[in-house]
Amino acid sequence: MSQATHIYERALRNQRRKRRRQKEIRRLFILTGIAVVLILSFTLSYHALLSQASTELGDGSYKYYTCIRIEPGDTLWTLADRYADKEHYVSQNQYITEVIRMNHLAGEDICAGNYLILPYYSAEFVK
């Protein structure tokens, strides 16, 4: 065997080894990615199954939200009279503060024709 043939064969073997290593690294990278995705999926699924999110309060009532159109003459105080439940709110002021925060209002001023989201409570569960 000549010197050139020997060098050529050694170069071919080195290329094959290099390709094999690259395939192994690629396969390892893919398997690691699959493992990470599976672990995340199982973790999220497990936590979703454990989650018992509910709007039911300890007293058997449920908290809901409704969207209303503000009519002429409506104020936050009149709406609080209509929707605020004395069992769940210490005062009308507490209800109004929640409405202002939920609707990102600058103050107590509201305009007829606009819409507001209002919380209310009910003993019935609505799906």
C-alpha positions as CSV (number, residue, x, y, z in Angstrom):
1,M,0.0,0.0,0.0
2,S,1.3,3.4,-0.9
3,Q,1.8,6.3,1.4
4,A,-0.9,8.3,-0.4
5,T,-3.5,5.5,-0.2
6,H,-2.7,5.1,3.5
7,I,-3.3,8.9,4.1
8,Y,-6.4,8.8,2.1
9,E,-7.9,5.9,4.0
10,R,-7.0,7.6,7.4
11,A,-8.8,10.8,6.2
12,L,-11.9,8.8,5.2
13,R,-11.9,7.0,8.7
14,N,-11.6,10.4,10.4
15,Q,-14.5,11.8,8.4
16,R,-16.7,8.8,9.2
17,R,-15.8,9.2,12.9
18,K,-16.6,12.9,12.8
19,R,-20.0,12.2,11.1
20,R,-20.8,9.5,13.7
21,R,-20.0,11.9,16.5
22,Q,-22.1,14.6,14.9
23,K,-25.0,12.2,14.6
24,E,-24.7,11.1,18.2
25,I,-24.6,14.7,19.4
26,R,-27.6,15.5,17.3
27,R,-29.5,12.5,18.5
28,L,-28.6,13.3,22.1
29,F,-29.7,16.9,21.6
30,I,-33.1,15.7,20.2
31,L,-33.6,13.2,22.9
32,T,-32.9,15.8,25.6
33,G,-35.4,18.2,24.0
34,I,-38.0,15.5,23.9
35,A,-37.4,14.6,27.5
36,V,-37.7,18.3,28.6
37,V,-41.0,18.7,26.6
38,L,-42.4,15.5,28.2
39,I,-41.3,16.5,31.7
40,L,-42.9,20.0,31.2
41,S,-46.1,18.4,29.8
42,F,-46.5,15.9,32.6
43,T,-45.8,18.6,35.2
44,L,-48.4,21.0,33.8
45,S,-50.9,18.2,33.4
46,Y,-50.3,17.1,37.0
47,H,-50.8,20.6,38.3
48,A,-53.9,21.1,36.2
49,L,-55.4,18.0,37.6
50,L,-54.6,19.0,41.1
51,S,-56.0,22.5,40.6
52,Q,-59.5,22.8,42.1
53,A,-60.2,26.4,41.0
54,S,-63.7,27.4,41.9
55,T,-65.6,30.6,42.3
56,E,-67.5,29.1,45.3
57,L,-67.0,30.9,48.5
58,G,-67.1,29.4,51.9
59,D,-70.7,30.4,52.5
60,G,-72.1,28.5,49.5
61,S,-72.3,31.6,47.2
62,Y,-70.6,32.2,43.9
63,K,-69.0,35.4,42.7
64,Y,-70.0,36.5,39.1
65,Y,-69.4,39.5,36.9
66,T,-71.8,41.2,34.7
67,C,-71.4,44.0,32.1
68,I,-74.0,46.7,32.2
69,R,-74.6,49.8,30.1
70,I,-74.7,53.0,32.2
71,E,-78.1,54.7,31.9
72,P,-78.6,58.5,32.4
73,G,-78.8,59.2,36.1
74,D,-76.7,56.2,37.2
75,T,-73.9,56.7,39.7
76,L,-71.6,54.3,41.3
77,W,-73.6,54.7,44.5
78,T,-76.9,53.8,42.8
79,L,-75.2,50.8,41.1
80,A,-73.8,49.8,44.5
81,D,-77.3,49.9,46.0
82,R,-78.5,47.6,43.2
83,Y,-75.6,45.1,43.1
84,A,-73.6,45.2,46.3
85,D,-74.4,42.3,48.6
86,K,-74.4,43.3,52.3
87,E,-73.1,39.8,53.2
88,H,-69.9,40.2,51.0
89,Y,-69.2,43.9,51.3
90,V,-68.7,45.7,54.5
91,S,-69.9,49.0,52.9
92,Q,-70.9,50.5,49.6
93,N,-67.6,52.2,49.6
94,Q,-65.8,48.9,49.5
95,Y,-67.9,47.8,46.5
96,I,-67.3,51.1,44.7
97,T,-63.6,50.8,45.3
98,E,-63.6,47.3,43.7
99,V,-65.7,48.5,40.7
100,I,-63.3,51.5,40.2
101,R,-60.3,49.1,40.3
102,M,-61.8,46.5,38.0
103,N,-62.8,49.0,35.4
104,H,-59.6,51.1,35.7
105,L,-61.6,54.3,36.4
106,A,-59.8,57.5,37.5
107,G,-62.5,58.3,40.0
108,E,-66.2,58.0,40.7
109,D,-67.4,59.8,37.6
110,I,-69.2,57.6,35.0
111,C,-70.9,58.6,31.8
112,A,-74.2,57.4,30.4
113,G,-73.8,55.1,27.4
114,N,-70.5,53.6,28.6
115,Y,-70.2,50.0,30.0
116,L,-69.0,48.8,33.4
117,I,-68.2,45.4,34.7
118,L,-69.8,44.8,38.1
119,P,-69.3,41.9,40.6
120,Y,-72.3,40.2,42.2
121,Y,-73.0,37.1,44.2
122,S,-75.5,34.4,43.8
123,A,-76.2,31.1,45.6
124,E,-76.8,29.4,42.3
125,F,-74.0,27.9,40.2
126,V,-74.2,28.9,36.6
127,K,-72.2,26.9,34.0
